[in-house]
């Protein structure tokens, strides 16, 4: 009788140890998944914040481009250089926007993206970004035409579009931060 009791206790202890080991492995896997999700959330916030900085930079470059006089001695060269810089900055904003879109697609917790507030912020960000890009390419097109009087007007329109785009990016970052915190 006593040998059996010891064996049962030993089997029960081994069973408990196996159960605890399994629970520890499960907990570790969940913590790893949660950490990976937090990392993606941080990357989303960083990418959205980078969008704000890039949009502000291309807005400033458009003003510089509009202020250049192509009739001066070094005007055409500076105008061409500034146009290239602006084109590269626009390409960089597109690349960064694609990075952000990809991060949003792979984000593990997709439930928060379905919240009306988040969807509204994403839509506003996408629309303002498209307006900024369209106006940016309009500025570039006007800059290619020597002495185009529409360049200043296109740059002014672009500057007007930059403020809502910055606000949309900031709102997106704030909303993602809040839902990530939750």
Secondary structure, 3 states (H helix, E strand, C coil): CHHHHHHHHHHHHHHHHHHHHHHHHHHHHHHHHHHHHHHHHHHHHHHHHHHHHHHHHHHHHHHHHHHCCCCCCCHHHHHHHHHHHHHHHHHHHHHHHHHHHHHHHHCCCCCHHHCHHHHHHHHHHHHHHHHHHHHHHHHHHHHHCCCCCHHHHHHHHHHHHHHHHHHHHHHHHHHHHHHHHC
